[in-house]
Amino acid sequence: MLGISDALNYSQQFLKKEASDSDMETLRDVIRFHEYRYYVLAEPLIADVEYDHLFKQLKQLEHHNPLFITPDSPTQRVAVGIADGFQEVAHLVPMLSLENSYNADDLHAWDKRVKELVETDQVEYVVEPKYDGAGLSLIYENDLLLRGATRGDGAKGEDITNNTKQLRSIPLTAPFSKWNIQKIEIRGEVIIPNLKFRAINQKRLESNLAPFANPRNTAAGGLRMQNPIEVGQRGMEAYLYHISYVKLKDGNERLMNAFPTHDSAIRILHDAGLKSSYQGAIVCPNIEAVIHACNEYHNKRDTLPYEIDGMVIKLNNITLQEKCGATAHHPRWAIAYKFPARQATSTLIDVEFQVGRTGAITPVAKIEPVPLGGVTISSISLFNADVIKEKELKIGDRVLLERSGDVIPYIVKSLTEARTGNELEIVFPIECPVCGSRLEKPLEEAVWRCINSNCEAQRVEKIIHFVSKDAMDISGLGEEKIRRLYQEGIIKSIPDIFKMDYYRLSKMDGFGAKSIQNLKVALEEAKHRPLAKLIFALGIRFVGETTAKTIAKKIHHLKDLYTIPKEEFLKWDDIGEKVATTLTDYFGNSFNRNFIEELGELGIVLEVQEEAKQNLEDLTLNGMSFLFTGTLPTLSRGKAEAMVENLGGSVSGSVNKKLNFLVVGEDAGSKLEKAKTITSIRIIDEDAFLKLCEGQSID
């Protein structure tokens, strides 16, 4: 692999001047270097847009010189077409399971057995994280990635080579020949980092889809997806932790002739450019040090960027490993130390159907309370009717629950083998459980809704949304207090917030003279919130904070929206068919118009306020639209978006033809890929964005 100095020099050379045919192999090396820095070390040395430019150059050169395309070229990761099933292949060495241990006594007993097998008390161990993902086997031959396979039954797995190539933490070529290795089989685990997993689930929730239960299952499913392109969009990484087979250039196949210890083996993986367990591994001189290392990892488990469910302890000396041998099930020289479970079982007692602010009906499972991940769980969202059907849930079922880190709990599955025959079907209602109105579900959605806008349940949720921090930000009126005030009859609608009976309020617990005075001040301040805040607070379906800001910039008064046709809405940034239809319906409704009139009569400002009216010609980003993806080096997402808005620009909610700039940072996702297909969008990094903010040219 190129050194840093050479790689950066060549990078600048090819960024300033297009590479020629004779530069093709050097350009490949440069791109491999940057892939290693980004996907393995997570320490990129160039901006994403610069990497994309280098990659595009290589694709063009290879397109014009197809005979010079090499199988290890970075361009050869992308497979064409959708796989029609996967072929079964045999592992060179069986992928055995691990014996489990759960406490110090188990480890002491295992340590004693190992010492008896190797006939010495002088043993050294390696402790490394037990990655909670999907098993993977890789074969490299003559430094080229030859095959990727799933674990399967341990003896055979499925050939997923094309999918494996989508994981950019796995190099297509690795210099194993440097250690005289001709062929090598490597074991590892495919995981999804926690941040990426949460981002995936957030997108699913925004699309009214049930979130994935855990990173492990999501990674396992991702590895076997039929379309390799979709595999590359799931954010998976591979950590390699074991070399199971080597063939040296002289034909020798004994592991001990390639490396003397396990930690030297995983060091080779690390030095060859793969993510490996080497950096997280701890070499321990005895079992007491092993126990200490396990406890240390358990204490910092929730701070790790990925899920682990325990530790793996291995005898370090390869010769002693061979002396220990293996059973048909597990190697005797290794053992798993399992952390306390984040799974539990409980009984599904009932399912309640809750009505949200937009009328969405959410089934909520009521279970026998059970401790899980440091909290007691008694209610779990089932999200929509499809989840109940997919998991085949019934009232009375024993269910398996899971909670990873600070992720919300999920029902993983029903334990159908434990059924007695007394379980009851879960009947999804056809009428609103609160107001009795008939429910409706558009064909393109997964959620049933109550369409009665006067439904009592929706009224409460709308009030809670209206006063929330991101909306009108009325301090002193949290969700719990709103529900209390609603039950007492003090607040029955949003306008009631601004005409409360303070005498009745003073008779309630928690509302002393000082808190009432603070509430009066907060209500008066709320009347003068920016128009975008008010538009978001109205709770119009599909209108989030970004869209509300877009709308507020296009009008002078909220009533302007009464007469704007759908066709005009569609011309605005960040406004698509669904949003335009919702806006037209909302502001064309006489009930909603009367509601807005009442807010105005109560003193709520319905127009753009004077201090917000600026000379747009003096703003450096006037007329420009931006979208941010990935993690920027110095700016938070909120700060960057605020800079855009303060300088007259707009923040888009999606990649579309109206977007001017996509600002990309580390771990940029599908937005970047989509933006590349739209020629009118400029893809820039943080430095270029800051130059635009300062009024500088980036051409």
C-alpha positions as CSV (number, residue, x, y, z in Angstrom):
1,M,0.0,0.0,0.0
2,L,1.2,3.5,-0.7
3,G,2.6,5.6,2.1
4,I,0.7,8.7,3.3
5,S,3.1,11.2,1.5
6,D,3.0,9.4,-1.9
7,A,-0.8,8.9,-1.7
8,L,-1.5,12.5,-0.9
9,N,0.9,13.8,-3.6
10,Y,-0.7,11.6,-6.2
11,S,-4.2,12.6,-5.0
12,Q,-3.4,16.2,-5.5
13,Q,-1.9,15.5,-8.8
14,F,-5.0,13.7,-10.1
15,L,-7.4,16.2,-8.6
16,K,-5.6,19.1,-10.4
17,K,-5.1,17.3,-13.7
18,E,-7.0,14.3,-15.1
19,A,-5.1,11.0,-15.0
20,S,-3.9,9.4,-18.2
21,D,-4.0,5.8,-19.3
22,S,-0.5,5.3,-18.0
23,D,-1.6,6.4,-14.5
24,M,-4.3,3.7,-14.2
25,E,-2.5,1.4,-11.8
26,T,-1.2,4.3,-9.7
27,L,-4.8,5.7,-9.5
28,R,-6.0,2.3,-8.3
29,D,-3.4,2.3,-5.5
30,V,-4.4,5.8,-4.5
31,I,-8.1,4.9,-4.3
32,R,-7.3,1.7,-2.3
33,F,-5.3,3.8,0.1
34,H,-8.2,6.2,0.7
35,E,-10.7,3.3,1.1
36,Y,-8.4,1.9,3.8
37,R,-8.2,5.2,5.6
38,Y,-12.0,5.8,5.4
39,Y,-13.5,2.3,5.9
40,V,-10.9,0.6,8.0
41,L,-9.2,3.3,10.1
42,A,-12.1,5.8,10.0
43,E,-9.5,8.5,9.4
44,P,-10.0,9.9,5.9
45,L,-7.4,12.3,4.5
46,I,-9.4,13.7,1.6
47,A,-13.0,14.9,1.3
48,D,-15.7,12.6,0.0
49,V,-16.2,14.7,-3.1
50,E,-12.5,14.4,-3.9
51,Y,-12.6,10.6,-3.5
52,D,-15.6,10.5,-5.8
53,H,-13.7,12.5,-8.4
54,L,-10.7,10.1,-8.3
55,F,-13.1,7.1,-8.5
56,K,-14.9,8.6,-11.5
57,Q,-11.6,9.2,-13.3
58,L,-10.7,5.5,-12.8
59,K,-14.1,4.4,-14.1
60,Q,-13.6,6.5,-17.2
61,L,-10.1,5.2,-17.9
62,E,-11.2,1.6,-17.5
63,H,-14.2,2.2,-19.7
64,H,-11.9,3.3,-22.5
65,N,-9.4,0.5,-21.7
66,P,-11.5,-2.5,-20.8
67,L,-8.7,-5.0,-21.4
68,F,-6.7,-3.4,-18.6
69,I,-9.4,-3.8,-15.9
70,T,-8.0,-5.9,-13.0
71,P,-10.2,-8.1,-10.8
72,D,-9.0,-6.2,-7.7
73,S,-9.8,-2.7,-9.1
74,P,-11.9,-0.6,-6.7
75,T,-14.5,-0.3,-9.6
76,Q,-15.1,-4.1,-9.5
77,R,-17.0,-4.0,-6.2
78,V,-20.2,-3.2,-7.9
79,A,-22.0,-6.3,-9.3
80,V,-24.6,-5.9,-12.0
81,G,-28.0,-7.4,-11.6
82,I,-29.9,-9.2,-8.9
83,A,-28.8,-12.6,-7.6
84,D,-31.1,-15.6,-8.1
85,G,-30.4,-17.4,-4.9
86,F,-26.9,-18.3,-3.5
87,Q,-24.8,-21.4,-4.2
88,E,-23.8,-23.6,-1.3
89,V,-20.0,-23.9,-0.8
90,A,-17.8,-25.8,1.6
91,H,-15.6,-24.1,4.1
92,L,-11.9,-25.0,3.9
93,V,-12.1,-25.6,7.7
94,P,-15.4,-26.1,9.5
95,M,-16.8,-23.0,11.3
96,L,-17.3,-24.4,14.8
97,S,-19.4,-22.9,17.6
98,L,-17.9,-21.8,21.0
99,E,-18.4,-23.2,24.4
100,N,-20.1,-20.6,26.6
101,S,-19.3,-19.3,30.1
102,Y,-21.2,-16.9,32.3
103,N,-19.1,-16.2,35.4
104,A,-15.6,-16.3,36.9
105,D,-16.1,-19.9,38.2
106,D,-16.8,-21.1,34.6
107,L,-13.6,-19.4,33.4
108,H,-11.5,-20.9,36.2
109,A,-12.9,-24.4,35.4
110,W,-12.1,-23.9,31.7
111,D,-8.6,-22.6,32.5
112,K,-8.0,-25.8,34.5
113,R,-9.1,-28.0,31.6
114,V,-6.8,-26.2,29.2
115,K,-3.8,-26.6,31.4
116,E,-4.5,-30.3,31.7
117,L,-4.7,-30.7,28.0
118,V,-1.5,-28.8,27.2
119,E,0.3,-30.2,30.3
120,T,1.7,-26.9,31.4
121,D,0.6,-24.1,33.8
122,Q,2.5,-21.5,31.6
123,V,-0.3,-20.4,29.3
124,E,-1.2,-17.0,27.8
125,Y,-4.6,-16.0,26.6
126,V,-6.1,-13.4,24.3
127,V,-9.3,-11.7,25.1
128,E,-11.3,-9.9,22.4
129,P,-14.8,-8.6,21.8
130,K,-17.5,-11.0,20.8
131,Y,-19.1,-9.1,18.0
132,D,-22.8,-9.4,17.8
133,G,-23.3,-9.8,14.1
134,A,-23.5,-12.3,11.3
135,G,-20.7,-14.8,10.7
136,L,-18.6,-14.5,7.5
137,S,-15.8,-16.5,5.9
138,L,-13.3,-15.0,3.4
139,I,-10.8,-16.7,1.2
140,Y,-7.9,-14.8,-0.4
141,E,-5.6,-16.4,-2.9
142,N,-2.6,-14.8,-4.4
143,D,-3.6,-11.7,-2.6
144,L,-7.0,-11.4,-4.3
145,L,-10.4,-11.8,-2.6
146,L,-11.6,-15.1,-4.0
147,R,-14.8,-15.8,-2.1
148,G,-17.1,-14.7,0.7
149,A,-19.5,-17.1,2.4
150,T,-22.0,-17.2,5.2
151,R,-21.4,-19.4,8.2
152,G,-24.3,-21.7,7.2
153,D,-24.3,-25.0,9.1
154,G,-20.6,-24.7,9.9
155,A,-19.4,-27.1,7.3
156,K,-21.1,-25.3,4.3
157,G,-22.3,-21.8,3.8
158,E,-23.8,-19.7,1.0
159,D,-21.5,-18.0,-1.6
160,I,-22.1,-14.3,-1.1
161,T,-19.0,-13.0,-2.9
162,N,-20.7,-10.3,-4.8
163,N,-22.4,-9.0,-1.6
164,T,-19.1,-9.2,0.3
165,K,-17.5,-6.9,-2.2
166,Q,-20.0,-4.2,-1.2
167,L,-18.5,-4.0,2.3
168,R,-15.7,-1.5,1.7
169,S,-14.0,-2.5,4.9
170,I,-13.0,-5.7,3.1
171,P,-10.3,-5.0,0.5
172,L,-10.5,-6.7,-2.8
173,T,-6.7,-7.3,-2.6
174,A,-4.5,-7.7,0.5
175,P,-0.7,-8.3,0.6
176,F,-0.7,-11.6,2.3
177,S,2.2,-12.7,0.0
178,K,4.4,-10.4,2.2
179,W,4.1,-13.2,4.8
180,N,4.6,-15.9,2.2
181,I,0.9,-16.8,2.3
182,Q,-0.5,-18.0,-1.0
183,K,-4.0,-18.9,0.2
184,I,-5.8,-17.9,3.4
185,E,-9.2,-18.5,5.0
186,I,-10.4,-15.8,7.5
187,R,-13.3,-15.8,9.9
188,G,-15.1,-12.7,11.0
189,E,-18.4,-11.0,11.8
190,V,-20.4,-8.5,9.8
191,I,-21.9,-5.8,12.0
192,I,-23.8,-2.5,11.7
193,P,-22.4,0.3,13.9
194,N,-24.9,1.6,16.4
195,L,-25.1,5.1,14.9
196,K,-25.8,3.8,11.4
197,F,-28.4,1.3,12.8
198,R,-30.3,4.1,14.6
199,A,-30.2,6.2,11.4
200,I,-31.7,3.3,9.4
201,N,-34.5,2.8,12.0
202,Q,-35.2,6.5,12.1
203,K,-35.8,6.5,8.3
204,R,-38.0,3.5,8.6
205,L,-40.1,5.1,11.4
206,E,-40.5,8.3,9.2
207,S,-41.8,6.0,6.5
208,N,-44.3,4.3,8.9
209,L,-42.3,1.1,8.7
210,A,-41.5,-1.1,11.7
211,P,-37.9,-0.6,12.8
212,F,-35.5,-3.4,12.6
213,A,-35.2,-5.3,15.9
214,N,-31.4,-5.3,16.3
215,P,-28.2,-4.8,14.4
216,R,-27.4,-8.5,14.3
217,N,-30.5,-9.6,12.5
218,T,-30.3,-6.6,10.2
219,A,-26.7,-7.4,9.2
220,A,-27.6,-11.1,8.7
221,G,-30.5,-10.1,6.4
222,G,-28.4,-7.6,4.6
223,L,-25.7,-10.1,3.8
224,R,-28.2,-12.3,2.0
225,M,-30.1,-9.5,0.1
226,Q,-30.5,-10.4,-3.6
227,N,-29.5,-7.0,-4.9
228,P,-25.8,-6.2,-4.2
229,I,-26.4,-2.5,-4.6
230,E,-28.8,-2.5,-1.6
231,V,-26.2,-4.4,0.4
232,G,-23.9,-1.5,0.0
233,Q,-26.5,0.9,1.4
234,R,-27.0,-0.9,4.7
235,G,-23.8,0.5,6.4
236,M,-22.3,-2.9,7.3
237,E,-18.7,-3.4,8.3
238,A,-16.7,-6.6,8.7
239,Y,-14.4,-7.3,11.7
240,L,-12.0,-10.3,11.2
241,Y,-10.9,-12.2,14.2
242,H,-9.4,-15.6,13.2
243,I,-7.3,-17.3,10.5
244,S,-8.6,-20.8,10.1
245,Y,-6.4,-22.0,7.2
246,V,-3.2,-21.0,5.4
247,K,-1.3,-22.4,2.5
248,L,2.3,-21.0,2.3
249,K,4.1,-20.5,-1.0
250,D,6.1,-23.7,-0.3
251,G,2.9,-25.7,0.1
252,N,3.0,-25.9,3.9
253,E,-0.5,-25.7,5.5
254,R,0.3,-25.6,9.2
255,L,-0.9,-22.4,11.0
256,M,2.1,-22.5,13.4
257,N,4.5,-22.1,10.4
258,A,2.8,-18.9,9.4
259,F,2.5,-17.3,12.8
260,P,3.3,-18.5,16.3
261,T,0.5,-16.9,18.2
262,H,-3.1,-15.8,17.8
263,D,-2.3,-12.2,18.5
264,S,0.4,-12.2,15.8
265,A,-2.2,-13.7,13.4
266,I,-4.7,-11.0,13.9
267,R,-1.9,-8.5,13.7
268,I,-1.3,-9.8,10.2
269,L,-4.9,-9.1,9.3
270,H,-4.6,-5.6,10.7
271,D,-1.3,-5.0,8.8
272,A,-2.8,-6.4,5.6
273,G,-5.5,-3.6,5.6
274,L,-8.5,-5.4,7.1
275,K,-10.5,-4.4,10.2
276,S,-9.6,-7.0,12.7
277,S,-10.0,-7.7,16.4
278,Y,-6.3,-6.8,16.9
279,Q,-6.9,-3.3,18.1
280,G,-9.5,-4.4,20.7
281,A,-7.6,-7.5,21.8
282,I,-5.9,-7.9,25.2
283,V,-3.1,-10.4,25.8
284,C,-3.4,-11.8,29.3
285,P,-0.7,-13.8,31.3
286,N,-3.3,-15.7,33.3
287,I,-7.0,-16.3,33.9
288,E,-7.3,-13.6,36.6
289,A,-6.1,-11.0,34.0
290,V,-8.7,-12.5,31.6
291,I,-11.5,-12.0,34.2
292,H,-10.4,-8.5,34.8
293,A,-10.4,-7.7,31.0
294,C,-13.9,-9.2,30.7
295,N,-15.2,-7.0,33.5
296,E,-13.5,-3.9,32.0
297,Y,-15.2,-4.5,28.7
298,H,-18.6,-5.1,30.3
299,N,-18.4,-1.8,32.1
300,K,-17.7,0.1,28.8
301,R,-20.1,-2.0,26.7
302,D,-22.5,0.8,26.1
303,T,-19.8,3.2,25.0
304,L,-18.6,1.0,22.1
305,P,-19.6,2.0,18.6
306,Y,-21.0,-1.5,17.9
307,E,-22.9,-4.2,19.8
308,I,-21.0,-7.0,21.6
309,D,-22.7,-9.7,23.6
310,G,-19.6,-10.9,25.5
311,M,-15.9,-11.6,25.1
312,V,-14.0,-14.5,23.4
313,I,-11.0,-16.0,25.2
314,K,-8.4,-17.9,23.2
315,L,-5.3,-19.7,24.0
316,N,-2.6,-17.5,22.4
317,N,0.0,-20.1,21.4
318,I,-0.9,-21.8,18.1
319,T,1.0,-25.0,18.9
320,L,-0.8,-25.3,22.2
321,Q,-4.1,-24.7,20.3
322,E,-3.4,-27.7,18.1
323,K,-2.5,-29.8,21.1
324,C,-5.9,-28.9,22.7
325,G,-7.8,-29.9,19.6
326,A,-11.6,-29.6,19.2
327,T,-14.8,-31.5,19.6
328,A,-17.3,-31.8,16.8
329,H,-19.0,-28.7,18.3
330,H,-16.3,-26.3,19.5
331,P,-12.6,-25.8,19.8
332,R,-11.2,-26.7,23.3
333,W,-8.8,-23.8,23.2
334,A,-11.4,-21.0,23.1
335,I,-14.5,-20.1,25.1
336,A,-17.1,-17.3,25.0
337,Y,-17.8,-15.3,28.1
338,K,-21.4,-14.1,27.7
339,F,-22.5,-10.8,29.2
340,P,-25.9,-10.7,31.1
341,A,-28.6,-11.1,28.6
342,R,-30.5,-8.2,27.0
343,Q,-33.2,-10.6,26.1
344,A,-36.1,-11.7,28.2
345,T,-39.4,-13.6,27.8
346,S,-42.7,-12.4,29.0
347,T,-46.4,-13.0,28.4
348,L,-48.5,-10.9,26.0
349,I,-51.4,-9.9,28.2
350,D,-53.3,-7.5,25.9
351,V,-52.9,-5.1,23.0
352,E,-54.2,-1.6,23.3
353,F,-54.8,0.7,20.3
354,Q,-53.6,4.2,20.7
355,V,-54.6,7.2,18.6
356,G,-51.8,9.7,17.6
357,R,-51.9,13.4,16.6
358,T,-52.4,12.6,13.0
359,G,-55.0,9.9,13.7
360,A,-52.5,7.0,13.3
361,I,-53.6,3.9,15.2
362,T,-50.6,2.3,17.0
363,P,-51.0,-1.1,18.6
364,V,-49.2,-1.3,21.9
365,A,-48.5,-4.7,23.5
366,K,-49.1,-4.9,27.3
367,I,-46.9,-7.6,28.8
368,E,-46.2,-9.0,32.2
369,P,-43.6,-6.5,33.6
370,V,-40.1,-7.8,33.1
371,P,-36.6,-6.3,33.9
372,L,-34.6,-5.8,30.7
373,G,-31.5,-3.8,30.1
374,G,-31.7,-1.9,33.4
375,V,-35.4,-1.0,33.2
376,T,-38.7,-2.7,33.7
377,I,-40.7,-3.2,30.5
378,S,-44.5,-3.4,30.6
379,S,-45.5,-1.8,27.2
380,I,-44.0,-2.3,23.8
381,S,-45.1,-0.6,20.5
382,L,-46.1,-2.9,17.7
383,F,-46.1,0.0,15.2
384,N,-48.8,-1.2,12.8
385,A,-51.1,-4.1,11.9
386,D,-48.5,-5.6,9.5
387,V,-46.1,-6.2,12.5
388,I,-48.7,-8.2,14.3
389,K,-49.3,-10.3,11.2
390,E,-45.6,-10.8,10.4
391,K,-44.8,-11.9,13.9
392,E,-48.0,-14.1,14.2
393,L,-48.7,-12.7,17.7
394,K,-51.6,-13.8,19.8
395,I,-52.9,-12.7,23.2
396,G,-51.5,-15.1,25.8
397,D,-48.3,-15.8,23.8
398,R,-44.9,-16.2,25.5
399,V,-42.8,-13.6,23.6
400,L,-39.1,-13.0,23.3
401,L,-38.1,-9.4,24.0
402,E,-34.8,-7.6,23.2
403,R,-33.3,-4.3,24.1
404,S,-29.9,-3.3,22.9
405,G,-28.1,-0.3,24.6
406,D,-30.5,2.6,24.7
407,V,-32.6,1.3,21.8
408,I,-36.3,0.9,22.5
409,P,-37.4,-2.7,23.3
410,Y,-38.9,-4.9,20.6
411,I,-40.8,-8.1,20.5
412,V,-38.5,-10.4,18.5
413,K,-40.9,-13.2,18.1
414,S,-43.6,-15.3,19.6
415,L,-42.6,-18.6,21.2
416,T,-45.2,-20.6,19.3
417,E,-43.9,-23.9,20.7
418,A,-45.1,-22.8,24.1
419,R,-48.7,-22.3,23.1
420,T,-51.4,-24.1,25.0
421,G,-54.3,-23.6,22.6
422,N,-55.9,-20.9,24.8
423,E,-54.3,-18.0,23.0
424,L,-56.6,-15.4,21.4
425,E,-56.3,-13.7,18.0
426,I,-55.5,-10.0,18.0
427,V,-58.3,-8.2,16.2
428,F,-57.3,-4.9,14.7
429,P,-60.2,-2.4,15.1
430,I,-62.1,-1.1,12.1
431,E,-63.4,1.9,14.1
432,C,-61.4,4.4,16.1
433,P,-61.2,3.2,19.7
434,V,-61.8,6.7,21.0
435,C,-64.4,8.4,18.8
436,G,-65.8,5.4,16.9
437,S,-65.2,6.8,13.5
438,R,-64.4,4.3,10.8
439,L,-60.6,3.8,10.1
440,E,-59.0,4.2,6.8
441,K,-55.7,3.1,5.3
442,P,-54.3,4.4,2.0
443,L,-53.0,1.7,-0.3
444,E,-49.4,3.1,-0.2
445,E,-49.2,3.2,3.7
446,A,-48.9,0.7,6.4
447,V,-50.9,2.7,9.0
448,W,-54.6,2.8,9.7
449,R,-55.9,6.2,10.7
450,C,-58.9,7.9,12.3
451,I,-59.9,10.7,9.9
452,N,-62.1,12.5,12.4
453,S,-60.0,15.6,13.1
454,N,-62.3,16.3,16.1
455,C,-61.4,13.0,17.7
456,E,-60.7,13.6,21.4
457,A,-57.4,11.5,21.4
458,Q,-56.1,13.5,18.4
459,R,-57.0,16.8,20.2
460,V,-54.9,15.9,23.2
461,E,-51.9,14.9,21.1
462,K,-52.2,18.0,19.0
463,I,-52.1,20.2,22.1
464,I,-49.0,18.3,23.3
465,H,-47.3,18.9,19.9
466,F,-48.3,22.5,19.8
467,V,-46.6,23.4,23.1
468,S,-43.5,21.2,22.5
469,K,-40.0,22.6,22.4
470,D,-39.6,22.3,18.6
471,A,-43.0,24.0,18.1
472,M,-44.3,26.9,20.2
473,D,-41.9,26.0,23.0
474,I,-44.2,26.8,26.0
475,S,-42.1,26.0,29.1
476,G,-44.1,24.8,32.1
477,L,-46.6,22.8,29.9
478,G,-45.1,19.3,29.4
479,E,-47.1,16.3,28.3
480,E,-48.0,15.2,31.8
481,K,-49.4,18.6,32.7
482,I,-51.4,18.9,29.4
483,R,-53.1,15.6,30.1
484,R,-53.9,16.6,33.6
485,L,-55.3,20.0,32.4
486,Y,-57.3,18.2,29.8
487,Q,-58.8,15.7,32.3
488,E,-59.8,18.6,34.6
489,G,-61.5,20.4,31.7
490,I,-59.2,23.5,31.9
491,I,-57.8,22.9,28.4
492,K,-59.9,21.2,25.7
493,S,-58.4,22.8,22.6
494,I,-55.3,24.7,21.6
495,P,-56.9,28.1,21.9
496,D,-57.8,27.2,25.5
497,I,-54.0,27.3,26.3
498,F,-54.1,31.1,25.9
499,K,-57.4,31.7,27.9
500,M,-56.9,29.5,31.0
501,D,-58.7,30.0,34.2
502,Y,-55.7,30.8,36.4
503,Y,-57.9,30.7,39.6
504,R,-58.8,27.0,38.9
505,L,-55.2,26.4,38.0
506,S,-54.1,27.7,41.4
507,K,-56.2,25.1,43.2
508,M,-54.3,22.2,41.5
509,D,-51.1,20.6,42.9
510,G,-48.0,21.8,41.1
511,F,-49.3,25.2,40.2
512,G,-48.2,27.7,42.8
513,A,-48.1,31.5,42.4
514,K,-44.6,31.5,41.0
515,S,-45.2,28.7,38.4
516,I,-48.4,30.4,37.3
517,Q,-46.6,33.7,36.8
518,N,-43.9,31.9,34.8
519,L,-46.5,30.3,32.7
520,K,-48.1,33.6,31.9
521,V,-44.7,34.9,30.8
522,A,-44.1,31.8,28.6
523,L,-47.5,32.1,27.0
524,E,-46.9,35.8,26.1
525,E,-43.5,34.9,24.6
526,A,-45.1,32.1,22.6
527,K,-47.4,34.5,20.9
528,H,-44.4,36.0,19.1
529,R,-42.7,32.9,17.9
530,P,-41.4,32.9,14.3
531,L,-44.0,32.0,11.7
532,A,-42.2,28.8,10.8
533,K,-42.6,27.7,14.5
534,L,-46.3,28.3,14.3
535,I,-46.7,26.5,11.0
536,F,-44.9,23.4,12.4
537,A,-47.0,23.7,15.6
538,L,-50.2,23.4,13.6
539,G,-49.4,19.7,13.2
540,I,-50.2,19.5,9.5
541,R,-49.4,16.0,8.3
542,F,-46.1,15.6,6.4
543,V,-45.1,19.2,7.4
544,G,-41.9,18.9,9.5
545,E,-39.7,21.7,10.8
546,T,-37.7,22.0,7.5
547,T,-40.8,22.2,5.3
548,A,-42.4,24.7,7.7
549,K,-39.4,27.0,7.3
550,T,-39.7,26.7,3.5
551,I,-43.3,27.7,3.6
552,A,-42.7,30.6,6.0
553,K,-40.2,32.1,3.6
554,K,-42.7,32.1,0.8
555,I,-45.5,34.0,2.5
556,H,-46.0,37.2,4.5
557,H,-49.1,36.1,6.5
558,L,-50.4,32.7,7.4
559,K,-53.7,33.5,5.7
560,D,-51.8,33.7,2.4
561,L,-51.9,29.9,2.4
562,Y,-55.7,30.0,2.0
563,T,-55.6,30.8,-1.6
564,I,-52.4,29.2,-2.9
565,P,-53.2,26.4,-5.3
566,K,-51.6,23.0,-5.2
567,E,-49.7,23.6,-8.4
568,E,-48.0,26.6,-6.8
569,F,-47.0,24.6,-3.8
570,L,-45.3,22.0,-6.1
571,K,-43.0,24.7,-7.4
572,W,-41.5,25.3,-4.0
573,D,-38.4,23.6,-2.7
574,D,-39.0,20.6,-0.5
575,I,-42.7,20.4,-1.4
576,G,-43.8,17.2,-3.1
577,E,-47.1,15.8,-4.1
578,K,-48.1,14.5,-0.7
579,V,-47.2,17.7,1.1
580,A,-48.9,19.9,-1.5
581,T,-52.1,17.9,-1.3
582,T,-52.1,18.1,2.5
583,L,-51.5,21.9,2.5
584,T,-54.3,22.4,0.1
585,D,-56.7,20.3,2.1
586,Y,-55.7,21.8,5.4
587,F,-56.0,25.5,4.5
588,G,-59.1,24.9,2.4
589,N,-60.9,23.5,5.4
590,S,-63.3,26.0,7.1
591,F,-62.8,24.4,10.5
592,N,-59.0,25.0,10.3
593,R,-59.4,28.5,9.0
594,N,-61.7,29.4,11.9
595,F,-59.1,27.9,14.3
596,I,-56.4,30.1,12.7
597,E,-58.6,33.1,13.0
598,E,-59.1,32.4,16.7
599,L,-55.4,32.1,17.3
600,G,-55.0,35.6,15.7
601,E,-57.7,37.0,17.9
602,L,-55.8,35.7,21.0
603,G,-52.8,37.7,20.0
604,I,-50.7,35.0,18.3
605,V,-48.7,36.7,15.5
606,L,-49.7,35.2,12.2
607,E,-47.3,37.1,10.0
608,V,-43.6,37.5,9.4
609,Q,-42.3,39.8,12.1
610,E,-40.4,43.0,11.3
611,E,-37.1,41.8,12.8
612,A,-37.3,38.8,10.5
613,K,-37.7,40.9,7.4
614,Q,-34.2,41.4,5.9
615,N,-32.9,42.6,2.6
616,L,-32.4,39.2,0.9
617,E,-30.1,40.7,-1.7
618,D,-27.6,41.3,1.1
619,L,-27.6,37.7,2.2
620,T,-24.9,35.5,0.7
621,L,-27.0,32.3,0.4
622,N,-30.1,34.0,-0.9
623,G,-32.0,31.7,-3.3
624,M,-29.7,28.7,-2.6
625,S,-31.0,25.4,-1.2
626,F,-28.9,23.0,0.8
627,L,-29.1,19.5,2.2
628,F,-26.6,17.9,4.7
629,T,-25.6,14.2,4.9
630,G,-23.1,12.5,7.1
631,T,-21.1,13.9,10.0
632,L,-19.3,17.2,9.2
633,P,-15.8,17.7,10.6
634,T,-16.6,20.8,12.8
635,L,-20.2,21.8,12.4
636,S,-23.2,20.1,13.9
637,R,-26.2,19.5,11.6
638,G,-28.3,22.0,13.5
639,K,-25.6,24.8,13.4
640,A,-25.0,24.3,9.7
641,E,-28.7,24.5,8.9
642,A,-29.1,27.6,11.1
643,M,-26.2,29.2,9.1
644,V,-28.0,28.5,5.8
645,E,-31.3,30.0,7.1
646,N,-29.6,33.1,8.7
647,L,-27.9,33.8,5.4
648,G,-31.1,33.7,3.3
649,G,-30.8,30.1,2.0
650,S,-33.2,27.2,2.5
651,V,-32.6,23.7,3.9
652,S,-34.2,20.9,1.9
653,G,-35.6,17.7,3.4
654,S,-34.7,15.4,0.5
655,V,-32.6,15.1,-2.6
656,N,-34.5,16.4,-5.6
657,K,-34.0,18.4,-8.8
658,K,-34.7,21.7,-6.9
659,L,-31.7,21.1,-4.6
660,N,-28.6,23.3,-5.3
661,F,-26.0,21.8,-2.9
662,L,-25.5,18.6,-1.1
663,V,-22.9,19.1,1.7
664,V,-21.4,15.7,2.6
665,G,-19.5,14.6,5.7
666,E,-18.2,11.3,7.0
667,D,-20.6,8.2,6.7
668,A,-22.6,9.9,4.0
669,G,-25.5,7.6,3.0
670,S,-28.0,7.1,0.3
671,K,-28.5,10.8,-0.2
672,L,-25.1,11.1,-1.7
673,E,-25.7,8.2,-4.1
674,K,-29.0,9.7,-5.3
675,A,-27.5,13.2,-5.7
676,K,-24.8,11.8,-8.0
677,T,-27.6,10.9,-10.5
678,I,-28.9,14.5,-10.7
679,T,-26.4,16.6,-12.6
680,S,-27.8,20.0,-11.4
681,I,-26.8,19.2,-7.8
682,R,-23.4,20.3,-6.7
683,I,-21.8,18.0,-4.1
684,I,-19.5,19.9,-1.8
685,D,-17.7,19.4,1.6
686,E,-17.7,21.5,4.7
687,D,-14.8,23.8,3.5
688,A,-16.6,24.7,0.3
689,F,-19.8,25.3,2.3
690,L,-18.0,27.7,4.6
691,K,-16.6,29.6,1.6
692,L,-20.1,30.0,0.2
693,C,-21.3,31.3,3.6
694,E,-18.5,33.9,3.4
695,G,-19.5,34.9,-0.1
696,Q,-16.5,33.3,-1.8
697,S,-16.6,31.4,-5.1
698,I,-15.9,27.7,-5.0
699,D,-15.4,27.3,-8.8
